[in-house]
Amino acid sequence: MTTTTAASERQHWQRWQRWQRSWDRQQEWYMPDREERFRVMADTVEAVAGRAPRVLDLACGTGSVTDRLLRRLPEARSTCLDLDPALLTIARGHFAGDDRVAFVEADLTDPAWPARLPHPSYDAVVTATALHWLETEPLRRLYGTLAGVVREGGVFLNADHMEDASAPRINAALGALHAERRERERERGRLDWAGWWREAARDPLLAEAAARRFALLGDARQPRPDGPPRDRPTTTAWHLETLLAQGFGQARQVWCSASDAVVAALR
């Protein structure tokens, strides 16, 4: 490889790293404790599945969870699965040349999606802030499918928006604090969801993949929807009860904030 080629590839890789960091900053605008939930997920994977697990990163986005897991557990292997072609493009660029990471493009509402995986089972399945977009029955079915994907003794981790309605005044106070913080950061130029996608669509590196994403999943350059579908589970209790009913042997909450939780289920 010539020096010029090596330098060009290095610059290309650095552009993907900038997009990865940009996505992380945009997501942190909504979830300031995002890194903490990732740490808890990595703790749980290591505790249950060891230091060299085979991991399925479900609805992986740009690969943020896999990135943290591989930093923590360098001997791990991860399959990154998503439907969004733009976010998968960033993930592929971010992990270019890393043979620990494989990619699958699939729709979790398609019952046949497990057939696209490179392995029949996994030591750990992880997902973050994605499954709340599924309505109740599709999510119930997905949990049942995952009980067949996680190996016996393996673990499933879902870090998502889940309500604990037992302390409404505390929830409201923290919600107001977070909203005020987001507004201050917006005034300082922090990109929100729609702003980030507008930037992505303008970059020649991502423009084609972003256009495919908009055609498939909707134009994300518009203001972010008010919220997930109305027919969806909202409480941590629902998730724990459903995981047990769908074939997991144990389930518990391992981390929580005012409106978010990480739940773990043992196969």
PyMOL commands that set and color helices and strands:
alter all, ss='L'
color gray80, all
select helices_A, chain A and resi 3-30+34-49+64-72+85-94+113-116+131-133+136-149+168-187+193-202+207-217+236-245
alter helices_A, ss='H'
color red, helices_A
select strands_A, chain A and resi 54-58+77-82+101-105+122-128+150-161+250-256+260-266
alter strands_A, ss='S'
color yellow, strands_A
deselect
rebuild
show_as cartoon
